[in-house]
Amino acid sequence: MSDLLETPLHDLHVQLGAKMVPFAGYSMPVQFPLGVMKEHVHTREKAGLFDVSHMGQVKVSGAMAAAALETLIPVDIEGLAENRQRYGMLTNEQGGIMDDLMLANRGDHIFVVVNAACKGADIAHMKAHLEPEVTVTEIADRALLALQGPASEAVLSTLDPRAADMTFMDVATLDLNGAECWVSRSGYTGEDGYEISVPNADAVALAEALLAHEDVEAIGLGARDSLRLEGGLCLYGHDIDTSTTPVEGALTWAIQKVRRSGNARAGGFPGADIISVQMENGAPRKRVGLLPEGRAPMREGVELFATSEGGTSIGTITSGGFGPTVAGPVAMGLISADHSKLGATIYGELRGKRLPLTITKMPFTPANFKR
């Protein structure tokens, strides 16, 4: 008897022939009969449907919800317009990232989506620090779907034409297949698309309605990983974690000016002093994009060196694999800032040999968001 949790779409995945694997305490589809490579390409060319119901959905309610969340998250939440969404992160006292997340201003509450493996700790952390001034409520009766790829707008507009009016990071309540859905125009593939919070009872019917469209295929975790890697997007617990600051993680773009030193709402979040010093003076390590030479992927855990002779390690690969769109291996690594210059060659140890990689800009494939 498995003690893995199941999403509302579990039986549909099995029916569609998915290969199910344990992931963050859930039984999740890693791939469908199409296979990871074709699923990846299909999402880049048309539209892929992902089940991300394992992630945490949270409402933070109360008149002071935005201000309260700013005591835990170093981004501008008070200035976020209604029905707009923003990327953020929870930090700890050492300036490390407890989780990265999405948050949206829904008028009477802030809607937060957190990573599956962290959701229990995240919700407990928010409750401990924010209640009773605001109310933190886990939403357990809704599934989460992601429709990603250039055909997403045309597909979703067949169910509610208002989907076409949304731009990147807009949030709206849409009627999809008869269900009241909370929809954001966002995702984690580098493609245009939507994330859809749908009542559990309506999730399968909505998924089937979307999959009935000729441009939509079911996509598993395997292609989700290769898509986000090509997009230069962090995977929590791999590229960033509690020991990585936003500066080391190359995420300072997410910290708006108003929250930075010398501005109106600077600091006031855990680890602010450490993060602000790093933002001014640099951090000892930096997340970088890497292109290995040749065809062999270099995966997570590969040690990195400044020279082919080896010596002292300058960092490690945090994510790596084959990029179907790039048609070659791609990777991200956390390396010493002294060795992080764009265009520089460093070396990864693979089967006893040190092979060259070039430090490169990310994303590896251009983003296609609808601005």
Buried (B, 14 or more C-beta within 10 A) or exposed (E): EEEBBBBBBBEBBBEBEBBBBEBBBBBBBBBBEBBBBBBBBBBBBBBBBBBBBBBBBBBBBBEEBBBBBBEBBBBBBBBBEEBBBBBBBBBBEEBBBBBBBBBBBBEEBBBBBBBBBBBEBBBEBBBEBBEEEBBBEBBEEBBBBBBBBBBBBBBBBEBBEBBEEBEBBBBBBBEBBEBEBBBBBBBBBBBBBBBBBBBBEBBBBBBBBBEEBEBBBBBBBBBBBBBBBBBBBBBBBBBBBBEBBBBBBBBBEBBBEBBBEEEEBBBEBBBBEBBBBBBEEBBEBBBBBBBBBEEBBBBBEBBBBBEEEEEEEBBBBBBBBBBBBBEBBBBBBBBBBEBBEEEBEBBBBBEEEBBEBBBBEBBBBEBBBBE
